[in-house]
Amino acid sequence: MATKEYHRLWRKKNLEKCRASSLKCYYKHREERDLKKKIYKIENREQIKVYHQHYRKEHAKQYRIYDQNRRSKTGRLTIKGLQNLYEGNIKTFGTLTCYLCLRPIEFGQDSVDHRIPLSRGGTHTIRNLGVVHRLCNSLKGVKTEEEYRCSRRCRRDK
């Protein structure tokens, strides 16, 4: 039997033993690694500080422009706006309903979602917000409404 195949079979046979020993080693040396990191940070505090200052100066303009654009686009979300959102959902569907899967939402399982995510240029306006299930919201992530629906169809077809 070839050496490589022998080792592969041995590893497969003794997998649990290998995992246990590697975890034991990890936990044994974890405190030592953490201590080294702390010591490094303490010893090189001034260098790290200088690096961060330099980085902030280099990239300050980019961050300032990004923050200004984001603030001006997104606006503020108010309690009154949220009330209008929920009332509009109830008027449209008759009961509190997820706009993505069109199923009723049980009490405490609701979430507010941006149809176009803020990271993609969306805003906090009522037109861009919708009431959804928490699960639907987490599955949607940073996709737009159309991308989410398409991904659901593709998953169902498989």
N, C-alpha and C positions, 0 to 999 in steps of 0.2 A: 504494500500500500504506500502511496506517495506521502511524503512528509506533510505537505499542505493539507491533504485530505484528512490525514490522521489528526492533525491539530484542530481542524474544523469540526470533526466528529467529537473530539474530546471536549471542545468548548460547548458544543450543543448538549452533550451529555451532562456536563458539570456547570451549566449556566447559573443555576441558583447559587451554587457555592461561590462562583466568581463574583456575582453581584453582591453577595453578602460581604465578601472580603473587601471589595472596592468601596462599599459604603462605610465599612468599619474604618478603612484608611482615610476616607474623606472626613468623617467626623473626628477622627483622632487628630488630624492636622488642621482642622478648620479654625480652631482658636489661635493657632500659631499664625495662620495666614491673615486672620483679622488683626492680630496684634501688629504684624508687619505693615499692613496697610495704614493703621493708625500712626505708627512710628514714622512712616514715610510722609504722611500728611503733616505731622508735627514738625519734622525736620525740614521739609521743603515748603513750609507754609508761605514764606515770602515769594518763592518762585511761582507757586500756584497763584498767589494773589496778583503778581505782575502779569502772568499769562492771562488771567481773566480780565484784568483792566485793559490790556492790549486788545483782546478779542472783542470786548464791548465797544472800544473806540472804533475798531475796524468795521464792525457790523452795526453800529448804532443807527446809521441812516436807514439801512434796510428795515430794522425792527421798528423805527419810528414811523416810516411810511406804511408798513404793514399794519401796525396798530391803528393809525389814523384811518386807513381805508376800511378796516374791519369795523371800527366803531361807527363810522358814518353810515355804513351799509346796514349793519345789524340793528341798530337802535336799541330800545329797551323793551323787555317783556314785562307787562304789568298784570296785576291781578284782574283788573277790569278786562283786559285783552283775553286772558285765560277764561274768564267767565263767558265772554262772548263766543269763544271757540267751542266750549262745551255746550252752550245753549244752541249754537248753530248746528252742531253734530246731532243733538237730540231732535231739533226741528226737522233736519234732513231725513234721518233714518227712523225717527219715532222712539228710539231708545239709544243709549250710548253704544255706538258701534265702531269697530275698527275700520278705518278707511282703506286698509291694505287687504285684509281677508274678508271684509264685510260680514263678520260674525259679531254677535253681541259681546260686550265686555262685562265681565263680572266685577263686582265692587272690589276696589283695591288692586285690580290687575291692569289699570290704565296707565298710559304714558303719553307724553306729548312729543311729537316727532316733526322734524323739519322735512318737508317734501323735497326741497333742494337743500342739502346739508350746508351748514355755515362754511365748512372747509371748501365747498365748491361755489361759494359766492351767494348762498342763500341768506335770507333775512329773518327777523323775528316778526314779520307782519302776519296777520291772521290768514292771509291767502297762502302763505308758505307753511303754516302749521296744520297738524292734523292729530286726532286722538287715535291711538293704536294700543294693541296689547303690548305688554312688556316684551314678550317673546318675539313678536313681529318686529318690534323696534330694534332688538338686539340682532336679529337675523338680517335686517336691512342694513345696519351699519352706516357707511358713508355712501351708499348707492343712492341714486335718484329713484323716484317712484317707478319709472318705466324700467330701469335696470333691475330693480327688485322683482317686479312682476315677470320679467323675461327669465330671470334666474329661477323663479318658482316653476314656471312652465317647463323649462329645460329639465329641472329635477324630476318633475312629474312624468315627463315623457320617457325617462330612462327606465 
